[in-house]
Amino acid sequence: MNLLGRAITVALGTIGFVASAQAATYVVTAKANGFNQKLEREVEAAGGVVTARLPQIGVAIVESDNASFASRASTVTGIRSVVKDITLQFEVPENEAVDANAANPPNSGDDDRFFDLQWGHAAIDAAGAWNRGFRGKGATVAVLDSGIACAHPDIAPNLLAAQSASFVAGETYCLQRINAFNHGSHVAGTIASPDNGIGTIGVAPEAKLIAVKVLSEVTGSGSFAGIIQGIVHAADQGADVINMSLGVRGGLPVNGPGANEVHELINATARATRYARKQNALIVVSAGNDGRDLDKDSSTQICDSNNECFNANLRAFPGELPAVLTIAATAPIGWAKDPNGNLDYLASYSNYGQSAIDFAGPGGDAEYPGNESCTVAGITNPCWVFDLVFSVGGYRQVTPDGPVTPSYNWTAGTSMAAPHVSGVAALIVGKNGGEMSPAAVERVLRQSADDLGKPGNDSHYGAGRVNAARAVSQ
């Protein structure tokens, strides 16, 4: 079975309905973009308990232990659909860890001791934007992900705790695990780690962060209900940029078994993304890591464990939602050996397709052949490790009674590409006083991107790989 086939099998094998012994969770969508209290009462009269009402988009999250709830609620006048929530297993990238006390040499002269490992910043010329006086001050970025390492020194100074929230049952938005890579912290650090002389620097080091947990920090799974609520929350909290480094391997089936339910859940999520854009939030999402041409998401055979097959049309999620910017990943091959070499190869895993990709950003890759060692900034690793993206990892504790210290990690994926673009968007918003329409931000991104690949919009880089220095010079 080829890589695409394996990826799709994994995706379908990890989609499941959210339920418990007591109750199931439903996403209830109204026909109109409104959900008033009268409609809420009628849904509850059908046997449900509304746990979240989102009148902004005409959606409610409902729990019910009544087996006939869906059929009964579907007959309520004004209701479009009643669908059991689905939990999705999102991608957990491979990563390498480094001790936070490893070295302090930087060749650049910057006092953040890991800045010289951040080749992605060089690719987009982040320092060029900083040298022009723009560091993201006045911009706010919401990170919809697996929570955040709230006490990490490269996160805490820019975190807006009062606006942060969790939509994962039983988990707070602050990371609780130790000695475990945290995806959300890595993403947030790339966007807005402060320039504080400690570790890494974000693309927009003076932007503020809102942590919105929609994925479990333990399993990496999340539900449509959580994602929908998270998008609306971020928009209502005034986020200028919403980063969604989420990706379901293989995408979601839009025909065949369960496709009607998936369609309704996608529709409800699309209402949330459109609402966020109307609230002046630019949504930046990862394209996905299947190495798939999104222009040709059709006629893919999917087989279950009983070897029953059907031909599916697939949709990248969230990459093919409306009102989002979808980001492909770029990477060097052997950067540690040639820091001045090409940083803009399309990553081997990155999804692509002219109909879907808006921009590209540094995402890292492990294509460099061989395992010989290289040393960069006083740190020695196999050379290919340095081609990954370096950022905040979480917390680590070497011994059971030892101190808990901040950790940093290398990893790769379109999940790492999206936050580079979100950081550039934050620089643009900050330059313009902290309030811009998404269309205006996108226009600047397009005008300033480095046009790689064929001239104009292309399947690999979209409008181009973002350029921070040129973006703040527009």
VOGU-3710 file (C-alpha; in Angstrom, 3 decimals, decimal comma):
1> mnllgraitv> 0,000/0,000/0,000  1,408/3,416/-0,910  1,886/6,317/1,521  -1,422/7,922/0,571  -3,288/4,672/1,103  -1,706/4,167/4,509  -2,511/7,717/5,506  -6,161/7,436/4,519  -6,518/4,132/6,335  -5,126/5,743/9,479
11> algtigfvas> -7,479/8,700/9,152  -10,608/6,622/8,768  -9,498/4,269/11,479  -9,259/7,110/13,964  -12,535/8,878/13,280  -15,100/8,027/15,915  -18,299/9,325/17,383  -17,919/11,106/20,705  -19,994/9,270/23,260  -19,950/8,002/26,822
21> aqaatyvvta> -21,960/5,610/28,916  -24,089/8,539/30,055  -24,580/10,715/26,994  -23,566/11,416/23,434  -22,544/14,837/22,156  -24,329/16,336/19,155  -23,661/19,317/16,920  -27,047/20,869/16,206  -27,187/23,357/13,353  -30,036/25,762/12,739
31> kangfnqkle> -31,252/26,630/9,273  -30,448/30,270/9,916  -27,306/31,853/11,356  -28,996/32,251/14,703  -29,924/30,062/17,652  -32,288/31,838/20,020  -33,476/30,729/23,433  -36,806/29,525/22,047  -34,998/27,149/19,706  -32,814/26,031/22,599
41> reveaaggvv> -35,886/25,177/24,677  -37,385/23,163/21,812  -34,160/21,194/21,372  -34,072/20,463/25,083  -37,722/19,404/24,969  -36,642/16,797/22,398  -34,419/15,220/25,036  -31,129/17,121/24,924  -29,163/19,422/27,213  -27,568/22,419/25,504
51> tarlpqigva> -24,026/22,740/26,844  -22,997/25,562/24,493  -25,147/27,856/22,382  -23,438/29,770/19,588  -26,061/32,148/18,194  -23,318/33,903/16,234  -23,262/30,982/13,798  -26,539/29,171/14,434  -25,005/26,150/16,172  -25,495/24,506/19,559
61> ivesdnasfa> -23,562/21,739/21,268  -25,967/19,338/22,919  -25,661/16,254/25,117  -28,287/13,542/25,293  -28,612/10,004/26,587  -31,877/9,604/24,686  -31,472/7,201/21,760  -34,218/8,989/19,836  -32,905/12,501/20,454  -31,468/13,022/16,964
71> srastvtgir> -34,641/11,982/15,168  -36,846/14,014/17,505  -34,703/17,156/17,420  -34,465/16,977/13,635  -38,219/17,605/13,423  -37,972/20,911/15,297  -38,868/23,792/13,025  -35,754/25,808/12,235  -33,270/22,944/12,709  -31,134/22,004/9,732
81> svvkditlqf> -29,276/18,988/11,151  -28,561/17,019/14,315  -25,326/15,053/14,063  -23,310/13,107/16,603  -20,005/14,810/17,204  -16,954/13,114/15,728  -13,566/12,957/17,359  -10,587/13,148/15,034  -7,043/11,953/15,592  -4,828/14,768/14,479
91> evpeneavda> -1,233/14,361/13,432  1,463/14,132/16,072  4,750/15,015/14,338  8,029/13,284/14,965  10,368/15,358/17,119  13,823/15,509/18,580  14,515/17,081/21,977  17,411/19,243/23,139  18,420/20,156/26,678  17,631/23,797/27,366
101> naanppnsgd> 21,077/24,200/28,939  22,954/22,775/25,976  24,882/25,751/24,662  25,199/29,492/24,352  27,403/30,385/21,408  25,234/32,163/18,885  27,119/33,020/15,746  24,566/35,767/15,095  25,463/37,583/18,290  21,869/37,450/19,485
111> ddrffdlqwg> 21,593/36,658/23,186  18,721/34,179/22,746  20,925/31,113/22,766  18,845/29,019/20,345  18,108/31,720/17,778  20,865/30,459/15,483  18,988/27,167/15,126  15,941/28,928/13,657  16,696/28,748/9,935  13,014/29,402/9,200
121> haaidaagaw> 13,438/32,966/10,422  16,274/33,443/7,964  14,147/32,017/5,142  11,419/34,600/5,687  13,812/37,384/6,798  12,178/37,949/10,174  15,187/39,917/11,393  14,743/42,261/8,447  11,283/43,135/9,749  12,589/43,635/13,296
131> nrgfrgkgat> 15,356/45,907/12,037  12,662/48,101/10,485  11,110/48,450/13,925  8,211/46,004/13,582  7,878/43,119/16,041  4,136/42,484/16,195  3,248/44,880/19,014  -0,506/45,448/19,012  -1,381/42,151/17,331  -3,032/39,161/19,009
141> vavldsgiac> -2,743/35,592/17,736  -4,976/32,753/18,931  -3,396/29,301/18,796  -6,028/26,572/18,409  -4,065/23,510/19,381  -3,161/21,164/22,257  -2,784/23,837/24,894  0,329/25,726/25,822  3,200/25,624/28,328  1,926/28,589/30,328
151> ahpdiapnll> 4,966/28,821/32,636  7,578/28,456/29,888  9,769/31,582/29,818  9,471/31,730/26,029  5,652/31,706/26,269  4,557/33,319/29,551  5,427/36,976/28,851  3,150/37,113/25,800  0,297/34,892/26,993  -3,122/36,447/27,591
161> aaqsasfvag> -4,442/34,152/30,296  -7,808/35,867/30,732  -8,694/35,304/27,072  -7,416/31,719/26,918  -9,707/28,700/27,267  -9,963/24,933/26,867  -12,625/23,061/24,928  -11,238/19,638/25,807  -13,097/17,948/28,643  -10,972/17,432/31,751
171> etyclqrina> -7,976/19,440/30,503  -7,005/23,049/31,118  -5,396/25,142/28,408  -2,126/25,104/30,380  0,112/22,120/29,684  0,213/19,660/32,583  2,476/16,948/31,200  6,230/16,852/31,734  8,767/15,127/29,466  6,302/15,168/26,581
181> fnhgshvagt> 6,444/17,229/23,401  3,619/19,769/23,253  2,481/20,668/19,749  0,653/23,841/20,788  3,684/25,251/22,596  5,912/24,614/19,577  3,460/26,446/17,329  2,996/29,336/19,768  6,736/29,714/20,248  7,313/30,005/16,508
191> iaspdngigt> 4,729/32,770/16,347  5,534/34,877/19,387  8,329/33,758/21,723  9,598/37,007/23,226  13,065/38,341/22,451  14,116/37,984/26,073  17,636/36,584/25,927  16,560/33,101/26,995  15,933/30,614/24,177  14,141/31,110/20,879
201> igvapeakli> 12,522/34,156/19,279  9,125/34,181/17,605  8,514/35,703/14,204  6,442/38,387/15,970  8,111/38,537/19,407  5,931/41,360/20,730  2,572/39,925/19,629  0,242/38,523/22,270  -0,981/34,930/22,405  -4,381/33,442/23,220
211> avkvlsevtg> -4,229/29,725/23,956  -7,350/27,864/22,821  -7,130/24,157/23,564  -9,124/22,079/21,061  -6,870/19,003/21,020  -5,986/16,764/23,933  -2,398/17,175/25,076  -2,402/13,441/25,867  -3,876/11,864/22,732  -3,747/14,629/20,112
221> sgsfagiiqg> -7,420/14,014/19,381  -10,118/16,649/19,185  -13,743/16,963/18,222  -15,629/19,096/15,762  -17,579/20,559/18,687  -14,377/21,704/20,377  -12,910/23,170/17,199  -16,117/25,034/16,346  -16,342/26,507/19,843  -12,636/27,352/19,785
231> ivhaadqgad> -12,879/29,326/16,546  -15,852/31,340/17,796  -14,140/31,943/21,145  -10,959/33,208/19,493  -12,920/35,538/17,233  -14,965/36,898/20,128  -11,806/37,476/22,192  -10,499/39,815/19,531  -7,849/37,659/17,872  -6,342/39,327/14,809
241> vinmslgvrg> -4,941/36,003/13,605  -6,103/32,468/14,365  -3,550/29,717/13,793  -4,929/26,208/13,236  -2,022/23,812/12,810  -4,439/20,910/12,685  -4,400/18,111/10,164  -6,265/14,871/9,656  -4,156/12,369/7,761  -5,771/11,566/4,438
251> glpvngpgan> -8,455/14,198/4,815  -12,147/13,575/5,421  -14,409/11,523/3,133  -17,165/13,552/1,518  -18,953/10,623/-0,032  -19,559/7,024/1,018  -20,387/5,786/4,541  -20,883/8,587/7,070  -20,342/11,313/4,490  -23,642/13,081/5,206
261> evhelinata> -22,702/13,454/8,867  -19,211/14,678/7,969  -20,720/17,157/5,504  -22,912/18,684/8,204  -20,009/18,947/10,642  -17,861/20,606/7,991  -20,723/23,003/7,261  -20,961/23,951/10,944  -17,180/24,500/11,071  -17,348/26,609/7,911
271> ratryarkqn> -19,913/28,822/9,596  -17,379/29,377/12,369  -14,519/30,247/9,981  -16,709/32,676/8,043  -17,840/34,272/11,290  -14,255/34,698/12,473  -13,294/36,422/9,234  -16,230/38,817/9,636  -14,871/39,562/13,112  -11,578/40,632/11,480
281> alivvsagnd> -9,662/37,453/12,319  -7,391/36,029/9,630  -7,364/32,216/9,890  -4,131/30,460/8,932  -4,203/26,660/8,643  -1,806/23,859/7,762  -2,224/22,135/4,404  -1,633/18,602/5,699  1,219/16,128/5,499  0,094/13,470/3,022
291> grdldkdsst> 2,166/14,616/0,034  -1,151/14,771/-1,794  -2,306/16,847/-4,744  -5,412/18,533/-3,356  -6,493/19,361/-6,899  -7,156/15,662/-7,379  -9,035/14,704/-4,227  -11,334/12,237/-5,915  -11,776/8,584/-6,811  -9,504/7,348/-4,045
301> qicdsnnecf> -10,316/3,809/-2,954  -10,772/3,416/0,790  -11,114/-0,002/2,406  -12,122/-0,848/5,962  -10,832/-3,712/8,083  -13,355/-6,082/6,454  -11,892/-5,239/3,054  -15,081/-3,483/2,037  -14,098/-0,629/-0,248  -15,574/2,469/-1,823
311> nanlrafpge> -14,241/5,302/-3,965  -14,113/8,493/-1,945  -13,841/12,143/-2,697  -11,641/13,580/0,034  -11,368/16,987/1,639  -8,308/18,254/3,485  -9,346/19,440/6,931  -9,069/22,225/7,825  -7,099/23,131/4,701  -10,092/23,197/2,375
321> lpavltiaat> -12,461/25,102/4,626  -13,708/28,471/3,366  -12,326/31,742/4,740  -8,894/30,322/5,618  -5,359/30,648/4,263  -3,841/27,222/3,628  -0,086/26,861/4,030  2,313/24,423/2,379  5,705/23,615/3,912  9,201/24,404/2,681
331> apigwakdpn> 12,558/23,126/3,939  16,289/23,019/3,285  18,231/19,825/2,644  21,490/19,902/4,584  21,215/23,399/6,079  23,744/22,573/8,790  26,367/21,954/6,108  25,367/24,856/3,866  23,503/27,615/5,745  23,455/29,741/2,588
341> gnldylasys> 21,854/27,033/0,474  18,290/26,708/-0,752  15,782/26,933/2,107  12,739/26,631/-0,107  12,395/23,087/-1,371  8,797/21,930/-1,108  8,803/19,564/1,867  8,484/15,931/0,829  5,319/15,411/2,890  3,539/18,682/2,133
351> nygqsaidfa> 0,149/18,647/0,476  -0,056/20,871/-2,580  -2,517/21,945/-5,253  -3,298/25,246/-6,922  -6,930/25,120/-5,825  -5,990/24,914/-2,150  -2,553/26,371/-1,331  -2,423/30,096/-0,564  1,139/30,494/0,687  4,165/28,512/1,811
361> gpggdaeypg> 6,227/28,797/4,978  9,149/27,006/6,623  8,036/23,592/7,859  11,210/21,494/7,905  11,968/18,047/6,521  14,186/15,023/7,090  15,197/14,369/3,475  18,908/14,857/4,028  20,522/11,448/3,444  22,808/9,840/5,965
371> nesctvagit> 23,322/10,155/9,710  26,675/11,888/9,986  26,918/14,544/12,664  26,911/18,305/12,309  27,430/21,005/14,914  25,452/24,246/14,878  25,474/26,849/17,669  27,475/24,465/19,846  24,951/21,631/19,522  25,825/18,371/17,767
381> npcwvfdlvf> 23,199/16,176/16,141  22,755/14,149/12,976  22,843/16,710/10,154  19,247/16,036/9,089  17,909/17,112/12,510  18,895/20,722/11,845  16,579/20,781/8,802  13,603/20,485/11,142  11,950/23,488/12,814  13,227/24,427/16,260
391> svggyrqvtp> 10,912/25,963/18,861  9,439/25,606/22,360  8,704/22,023/23,368  7,190/22,098/26,855  8,758/21,019/30,157  11,308/18,390/31,095  12,504/16,780/34,319  15,660/14,687/34,123  15,235/12,943/37,475  12,071/12,350/39,556
401> dgpvtpsynw> 13,215/14,761/42,254  15,003/17,167/39,927  13,864/20,610/38,804  11,312/21,079/36,027  12,949/23,094/33,259  11,755/24,530/29,930  12,314/22,291/26,921  12,765/22,929/23,214  12,247/20,615/20,258  12,885/20,080/16,592
411> tagtsmaaph> 9,960/18,838/14,542  8,543/19,162/11,028  5,212/19,493/9,277  2,831/21,926/7,668  1,896/22,492/11,326  5,239/24,275/11,615  4,794/26,193/8,351  1,483/27,800/9,333  2,833/29,612/12,437  5,597/31,236/10,408
421> vsgvaalivg> 2,863/32,740/8,236  0,762/33,670/11,273  3,789/35,450/12,686  4,239/37,474/9,505  0,522/38,313/9,545  0,945/39,555/13,127  3,842/41,777/12,030  1,600/43,292/9,357  -1,261/43,875/11,789  1,094/45,380/14,361
431> knggemspaa> 2,576/47,747/11,823  -0,886/48,991/10,946  -1,998/49,782/14,477  -3,422/46,447/15,574  -6,584/46,438/13,499  -6,837/45,323/9,875  -9,336/43,423/7,817  -8,265/39,890/6,876  -8,542/40,883/3,221  -6,071/43,725/3,759
441> vervlrqsad> -3,610/41,469/5,597  -3,882/38,850/2,874  -3,293/41,480/0,213  -0,039/42,530/1,874  1,043/38,901/2,220  0,457/38,365/-1,504  2,218/41,541/-2,564  5,275/40,784/-0,428  5,692/36,990/-0,805  8,680/35,600/-2,680
451> dlgkpgndsh> 7,250/34,175/-5,889  8,792/30,710/-6,037  7,964/28,004/-8,556  6,262/29,086/-11,747  5,381/32,812/-12,013  2,191/33,745/-10,202  0,060/31,410/-8,145  1,255/27,815/-8,364  0,433/24,441/-6,862  3,428/24,200/-4,506
461> ygagrvnaar> 3,833/27,683/-3,055  0,524/29,385/-3,786  1,241/33,103/-4,014  4,734/32,430/-2,679  6,750/31,824/0,470  6,035/34,660/2,883  8,649/37,378/3,425  8,494/39,285/6,722  10,827/42,140/5,811  9,001/42,889/2,568
471> avsq> 5,621/42,549/4,295  6,338/45,421/6,682  7,789/47,511/3,849  4,557/47,593/1,853
//
